């Protein structure tokens, strides 16, 4: 089964919810960047969140960027998503080796350390929307929960999980975001809090074969859940030689002349998918023209 995301409502529209299964796109990211298990978990959590937050945007060309910058050995992550289920991302440091936490889990918080989470929304306006909060735990789900409350004033619950196999490959990945709309009645809030008390971790639910629909039924166990949309999600990088050449042109004539003076072809690597693009001397000379 391919990765996909669902959007749903509950409590007569007082709750909106998203859930995603993202095993294959996270595995593709792992292969692209050859990440160690803890960085696979970190990047996979942010990619999963990116797919759901991207779907919250309405415009065809809207673009969401999530950036984590920390003082831990992993240093940070960058994820970009659109409103159509396409997501890509990379770690600043791909290979980090840390002991497991006391609970036996991958120490994503330790890899990220202390720092900031930045959310950038390019909605086609003159300036993008930028929201920034301090990392609360570095575990990503809690940091996004705090971001929604502090920066967007939307009470939310975020759950994310990535299960890594012994060989480093991705066994399961996914997550959910549940948000309260303005003027949600207190009894709805109480019911939601009641269901969260006994909720299993996301990885446990995925291990049991729960689909995004079933995950939302578990999270919203005291409500009737209405799925309003279902959408495939995938790791998708839109890099191309043409795009990279435009970036090279932007360095200016002097910079290009210095590259040509080295009398060697240059290779440029895409941050997001690690694909190499090689430019011969005559191609660089054409750019100057």
Secondary structure, 3 states (H helix, E strand, C coil): CCCEEEEEEECCCCEEEEEEECHHHHHHHHHHHCCCHHHHHHHHHHHHHHHHHHCCCCCCCCEEEEEEEECCCCCEEEEEEECCCEEEEEECCCCCCCCCCCCCCCCHHHHHCCEEEEEEEECCCCCCEEEEEECCCCCCHHHHHHHHHHHCCCCEEEEEEEEECCCCCEEEEEEEEEEECCCCCHHHHHHHHHHHHCCCCHHHHHHCCCCHHHHHHHHCCCCCCEEEEEEECEECCCCCHHHHHHHHHCCHHHHHHHHHHCCCCEEEECCCCCCEEEECHHHHHHHHC
